[in-house]
Amino acid sequence: MNYNARWFFEQFTSRVTEAKYETMYKMHEAEFTPCVTKEINSIIRDMGLTSQNEYYRIDAIGWKGRYRELSEEKAKKLNLSRHLWDLEIAVEHENSKSDWTDELVKLTHICCPLKVIITYNHCDQRGEVEKNKLAYAAECMKKVRAFNSLPQEKYLIIIGNGAPQNSRNESYNAFDYRGYIYNYDAEGFWEICSVAE
């Protein structure tokens, strides 16, 4: 199976639903993050990877162990443990509507095939405001030296609804997660429904 950004987005949005988590997200935001992390870990395990939390101070990573490719005899002779693994996915979940670009810059420095940021926007600030935020995020990424020195890896940003910026506006009644994949040719994020992979 091809575990790509689109697959991850579909898995995430099918597991983190209003029916399951709406009350917790709206009433107990601090308890929501561990629940989302548990869902992310489950997705990572479904990819056939080992999940781990807070390694590199990243909320969730998935890695594939390969230590059996190393000589056990040689390691014993040198009194060393056999460590060999590949980082395949790094995921950050950020409740702050204004601070998620720090997580994006952090993941820009990490070398792995798929990097995912899950965050939120004010429900009355979607559309054009969200596109402007994504354009700014892409601008930040491109200025990081590591971004240009690493191979072209997949970046997925998932943005869901949060409380309205204007308290007089009606609150949201759906998470409305939207996925955006970084397009290297266009040098920006494209909504996942319009991206051909």
C-alpha positions as CSV (number, residue, x, y, z in Angstrom):
1,M,0.0,0.0,0.0
2,N,1.2,3.5,-0.8
3,Y,1.1,5.5,2.5
4,N,1.3,9.0,1.3
5,A,0.1,12.4,2.5
6,R,-3.4,11.9,1.0
7,W,-3.7,8.5,2.7
8,F,-2.7,10.1,6.0
9,F,-5.2,12.9,5.6
10,E,-8.0,10.5,4.9
11,Q,-7.1,8.3,7.9
12,F,-6.8,11.3,10.2
13,T,-10.1,12.8,9.2
14,S,-12.0,9.5,9.4
15,R,-10.7,8.9,13.0
16,V,-10.8,12.4,14.5
17,T,-14.4,13.3,14.1
18,E,-16.9,15.6,15.7
19,A,-19.0,12.5,16.8
20,K,-16.0,11.2,18.7
21,Y,-14.2,14.4,20.0
22,E,-16.3,17.6,19.6
23,T,-17.1,18.0,23.3
24,M,-13.6,17.3,24.4
25,Y,-12.1,19.8,21.9
26,K,-14.5,22.6,22.8
27,M,-14.6,22.0,26.6
28,H,-11.3,20.4,27.5
29,E,-8.6,21.4,24.9
30,A,-5.7,20.2,27.1
31,E,-7.2,16.7,27.1
32,F,-7.8,16.8,23.3
33,T,-4.2,16.7,22.3
34,P,-3.4,13.3,23.9
35,C,-6.4,11.8,22.2
36,V,-5.3,13.1,18.8
37,T,-1.8,11.8,19.5
38,K,-3.3,8.4,20.3
39,E,-5.1,8.4,16.9
40,I,-1.9,9.5,15.2
41,N,0.1,6.7,16.8
42,S,-2.6,4.2,15.6
43,I,-2.3,5.5,12.0
44,I,1.5,5.2,12.2
45,R,1.2,1.6,13.4
46,D,-1.2,0.9,10.5
47,M,1.6,2.0,8.3
48,G,3.7,-0.9,9.6
49,L,5.9,1.5,11.6
50,T,6.9,1.7,15.2
51,S,5.4,4.9,16.8
52,Q,7.1,6.9,19.4
53,N,6.2,10.2,21.1
54,E,8.4,13.2,21.9
55,Y,11.5,11.8,20.2
56,Y,13.4,14.9,18.9
57,R,10.6,16.7,20.9
58,I,8.2,15.9,18.1
59,D,4.7,14.9,19.1
60,A,4.7,11.6,17.2
61,I,7.1,9.9,14.8
62,G,7.1,6.6,13.0
63,W,10.2,4.6,12.2
64,K,11.1,1.3,10.7
65,G,13.8,-0.7,12.6
66,R,16.5,-2.3,10.5
67,Y,19.1,-3.4,13.1
68,R,19.0,-7.0,11.9
69,E,20.9,-5.8,8.8
70,L,23.9,-5.3,11.1
71,S,26.2,-8.0,12.2
72,E,25.4,-9.1,15.7
73,E,28.8,-10.7,16.0
74,K,30.6,-7.6,15.0
75,A,28.6,-5.4,17.4
76,K,29.3,-7.8,20.3
77,K,33.0,-7.9,19.5
78,L,33.0,-4.1,19.6
79,N,30.8,-4.0,22.7
80,L,28.2,-1.9,20.9
81,S,24.4,-2.3,20.5
82,R,22.9,-2.7,17.1
83,H,21.0,0.5,16.2
84,L,19.7,1.1,12.7
85,W,16.4,2.6,11.8
86,D,14.8,5.0,9.3
87,L,12.5,7.8,10.3
88,E,9.5,7.7,8.0
89,I,7.0,10.2,9.4
90,A,7.0,13.1,11.8
91,V,3.7,14.6,13.1
92,E,3.1,17.8,15.2
93,H,-0.3,18.6,16.6
94,E,-0.6,22.3,17.6
95,N,-3.7,23.8,19.2
96,S,-2.4,27.3,18.9
97,K,-3.9,29.1,15.9
98,S,-0.9,31.5,15.8
99,D,2.1,29.4,16.7
100,W,2.1,26.4,14.4
101,T,4.6,27.8,12.0
102,D,7.3,27.1,14.7
103,E,6.4,23.5,14.4
104,L,6.7,23.7,10.6
105,V,10.1,25.3,10.8
106,K,11.2,22.6,13.3
107,L,10.1,19.8,10.9
108,T,11.9,21.5,8.1
109,H,15.1,20.5,9.9
110,I,14.1,16.8,10.2
111,C,14.9,14.4,7.3
112,C,12.0,12.0,6.6
113,P,9.7,11.3,3.7
114,L,6.5,12.7,5.3
115,K,6.0,15.6,7.7
116,V,2.6,16.5,9.0
117,I,1.4,19.6,11.0
118,I,-2.2,19.4,12.4
119,T,-3.5,22.7,13.6
120,Y,-6.6,25.0,13.8
121,N,-7.8,28.2,12.4
122,H,-10.7,30.5,13.7
123,C,-13.9,29.1,12.0
124,D,-14.6,32.7,10.8
125,Q,-11.1,33.0,9.3
126,R,-11.1,30.2,6.7
127,G,-10.9,30.7,3.0
128,E,-8.7,33.6,1.9
129,V,-7.2,34.2,5.3
130,E,-6.2,30.6,5.5
131,K,-4.6,30.7,2.0
132,N,-2.6,33.8,3.2
133,K,-1.4,31.9,6.3
134,L,-0.3,29.0,4.1
135,A,1.5,31.3,1.7
136,Y,3.3,32.9,4.7
137,A,4.1,29.4,6.0
138,A,5.6,28.4,2.7
139,E,7.7,31.6,2.7
140,C,9.0,30.7,6.1
141,M,10.0,27.2,5.0
142,K,11.8,28.3,1.9
143,K,14.0,30.6,4.0
144,V,15.2,27.8,6.2
145,R,18.6,26.6,4.9
146,A,17.9,23.0,5.6
147,F,14.8,23.1,3.4
148,N,16.9,23.6,0.3
149,S,19.6,21.1,1.3
150,L,17.2,18.1,1.9
151,P,15.5,16.1,-0.8
152,Q,12.0,17.0,-1.7
153,E,10.0,15.5,1.1
154,K,6.2,15.6,1.5
155,Y,4.7,18.3,3.8
156,L,1.1,18.0,4.8
157,I,-0.7,20.7,6.8
158,I,-4.1,19.8,8.2
159,I,-6.2,22.7,9.4
160,G,-9.4,22.3,11.3
161,N,-12.0,24.7,12.8
162,G,-11.4,26.5,16.1
163,A,-13.4,29.0,18.1
164,P,-14.3,32.1,16.1
165,Q,-12.0,35.1,16.3
166,N,-15.0,37.4,16.7
167,S,-17.0,36.1,19.7
168,R,-20.2,37.6,18.2
169,N,-19.9,35.2,15.3
170,E,-21.6,31.8,15.4
171,S,-19.3,29.0,16.6
172,Y,-18.5,26.0,14.4
173,N,-20.4,22.8,14.3
174,A,-17.9,20.7,12.4
175,F,-14.1,20.2,12.6
176,D,-13.9,20.7,8.9
177,Y,-10.3,19.5,8.6
178,R,-8.7,20.5,5.3
179,G,-5.5,19.1,4.0
180,Y,-2.8,21.1,2.1
181,I,0.3,19.5,0.5
182,Y,3.4,21.5,-0.4
183,N,3.9,21.7,-4.1
184,Y,7.5,22.3,-5.0
185,D,6.8,23.5,-8.6
186,A,4.3,26.1,-7.4
187,E,6.3,26.8,-4.2
188,G,3.2,26.8,-2.1
189,F,0.5,24.7,-0.4
190,W,-2.3,23.3,-2.5
191,E,-5.5,22.0,-1.0
192,I,-5.4,18.2,-1.1
193,C,-8.6,17.8,-3.1
194,S,-6.9,19.7,-6.0
195,V,-3.6,17.9,-5.8
196,A,-2.8,15.0,-8.1
197,E,-0.4,12.5,-6.6
